[in-house]
């Protein structure tokens, strides 16, 4: 069953522990700017949104890679970059619609979320559970329930006004 890194921005507190955990796990140093996940914030509105690779079904990064270095991991379904084939042209960085692909300033290699081999570290450290690694069926059920609840509340308001 395919799993997805689900993000609930309403639960994100902006603590950025996900960035720290990611950088320590992947780069072996506490350098959040080198993380594969980045929290985008709008301070005036109090909104924080973790941005990470969406592991697209049809990845643009794979389409534009002239060296065919971008592939899908058969176990985790993560879109990964084969560093042996990558020449660092950065087309994937330019074309990613989510800004989820970066360049390691030390090694000059392309970096992106690889779901930590199926055990995303960012999820383990996210106390408010804004990040969850769940199967798509569970995610869809949660969305249906939330939509049904909102719809039910809307109908109740409509009935009261009638």
C-alpha positions as CSV (number, residue, x, y, z in Angstrom):
1,X,0.0,0.0,0.0
2,X,1.4,3.4,-1.0
3,X,2.1,5.8,1.7
4,X,2.4,9.6,1.6
5,X,3.9,12.3,3.7
6,X,0.7,14.1,4.7
7,X,1.0,17.7,5.9
8,X,-1.6,19.4,8.1
9,X,-0.7,23.1,8.2
10,X,-3.4,23.8,10.8
11,X,-1.4,21.7,13.3
12,X,2.1,23.1,12.5
13,X,3.4,25.4,15.3
14,X,6.5,26.6,13.3
15,X,8.9,24.9,15.8
16,X,11.0,23.7,12.8
17,X,12.1,20.6,14.7
18,X,11.4,18.7,11.4
19,X,14.1,20.7,9.7
20,X,16.6,20.1,12.5
21,X,15.9,16.3,12.6
22,X,16.1,16.1,8.8
23,X,19.5,17.9,8.6
24,X,20.9,15.8,11.4
25,X,19.7,12.5,9.8
26,X,20.7,13.3,6.3
27,X,23.7,15.7,6.6
28,X,25.0,14.5,10.0
29,X,25.0,18.1,11.3
30,X,22.5,20.5,12.8
31,X,22.0,22.8,9.8
32,X,18.2,23.3,9.1
33,X,19.0,25.2,5.9
34,X,20.3,21.9,4.6
35,X,17.2,20.0,5.4
36,X,15.0,18.4,2.8
37,X,11.9,19.9,4.4
38,X,11.4,23.6,5.0
39,X,8.8,25.4,7.0
40,X,7.4,28.4,5.1
41,X,5.9,31.0,7.4
42,X,3.6,33.9,7.2
43,X,4.3,35.5,10.6
44,X,1.5,38.2,10.4
45,X,-1.1,35.5,9.8
46,X,0.5,33.0,12.1
47,X,0.6,30.3,9.4
48,X,3.4,27.8,9.0
49,X,3.5,25.3,6.2
50,X,6.1,22.5,6.0
51,X,7.1,22.2,2.3
52,X,8.6,19.0,1.1
53,X,8.8,16.9,-2.1
54,X,5.3,15.7,-2.9
55,X,6.7,12.5,-4.6
56,X,4.5,13.4,-7.7
57,X,3.0,10.6,-9.7
58,X,4.4,12.2,-12.9
59,X,7.5,14.0,-11.5
60,X,8.5,17.0,-13.5
61,X,12.1,16.7,-12.1
62,X,12.3,13.2,-13.7
63,X,10.9,14.5,-17.0
64,X,13.5,17.3,-17.3
65,X,16.5,15.4,-16.1
66,X,18.8,14.9,-19.2
67,X,20.8,12.2,-17.5
68,X,17.8,10.1,-16.2
69,X,19.2,10.5,-12.7
70,X,15.8,10.9,-11.2
71,X,14.0,7.6,-10.5
72,X,11.3,6.2,-8.3
73,X,12.3,3.8,-5.5
74,X,10.4,0.6,-5.9
75,X,10.0,0.0,-2.2
76,X,9.0,3.4,-0.8
77,X,7.7,5.0,-4.1
78,X,9.9,8.0,-3.3
79,X,11.3,10.0,-6.2
80,X,15.1,9.8,-5.7
81,X,18.2,11.1,-7.4
82,X,21.0,8.8,-8.4
83,X,24.1,10.8,-7.5
84,X,26.2,8.7,-9.8
85,X,24.2,9.8,-12.9
86,X,23.5,13.4,-11.8
87,X,25.7,16.0,-13.4
88,X,24.4,18.9,-11.3
89,X,22.7,20.8,-14.1
90,X,19.9,21.9,-11.7
91,X,17.1,21.6,-14.1
92,X,15.2,19.6,-11.5
93,X,15.6,22.5,-9.1
94,X,14.3,25.0,-11.6
95,X,11.3,23.0,-12.6
96,X,10.1,21.7,-9.2
97,X,6.7,23.5,-8.6
98,X,7.1,23.1,-4.9
99,X,10.7,24.3,-4.4
100,X,11.4,21.0,-2.8
101,X,14.7,20.2,-4.5
102,X,17.9,21.9,-3.3
103,X,21.6,22.0,-3.7
104,X,23.9,21.0,-0.9
105,X,26.3,24.0,-0.5
106,X,29.1,21.9,0.7
107,X,29.0,18.9,-1.7
108,X,27.3,20.7,-4.6
109,X,25.0,17.7,-5.0
110,X,21.2,17.8,-5.5
111,X,19.2,17.1,-2.4
112,X,15.5,16.2,-2.0
113,X,13.3,14.2,0.4
114,X,13.7,10.4,-0.1
115,X,11.3,9.6,2.7
116,X,14.3,8.3,4.7
117,X,13.9,4.9,3.2
118,X,10.3,4.6,4.3
119,X,10.8,5.9,7.9
120,X,10.6,9.7,7.6
121,X,12.6,11.2,10.5
122,X,10.7,14.5,10.4
123,X,7.4,12.7,11.2
124,X,9.0,11.1,14.3
125,X,10.0,14.5,15.7
126,X,6.8,16.4,14.9
127,X,5.0,16.6,18.2
128,X,1.9,18.4,17.0
129,X,1.6,15.7,14.3
130,X,1.4,18.2,11.5
131,X,3.5,15.6,9.6
132,X,2.3,12.1,9.2
133,X,3.4,9.2,7.0
134,X,0.2,7.4,6.2
135,X,-1.4,5.3,3.5
136,X,-3.4,7.2,0.9
137,X,-6.6,5.3,1.9
138,X,-6.4,6.6,5.5
139,X,-5.6,10.1,4.2
140,X,-8.7,10.1,1.9
141,X,-10.9,8.8,4.7
142,X,-9.8,11.6,7.0
143,X,-10.4,14.2,4.3
144,X,-13.9,12.7,3.6
145,X,-14.8,12.9,7.3
146,X,-13.5,16.4,7.6
147,X,-15.4,17.5,4.5
148,X,-18.6,15.7,5.7
149,X,-18.3,17.4,9.1
150,X,-18.0,20.8,7.5
151,X,-20.9,20.1,5.2
152,X,-23.0,18.9,8.1
153,X,-22.2,22.1,10.1
154,X,-23.2,24.1,7.0
155,X,-26.5,22.2,6.6
156,X,-27.3,22.8,10.3
157,X,-26.7,26.5,9.9
158,X,-28.9,26.5,6.8
159,X,-31.7,24.7,8.6
160,X,-31.6,27.1,11.5
161,X,-32.0,30.1,9.2
162,X,-35.0,28.6,7.4
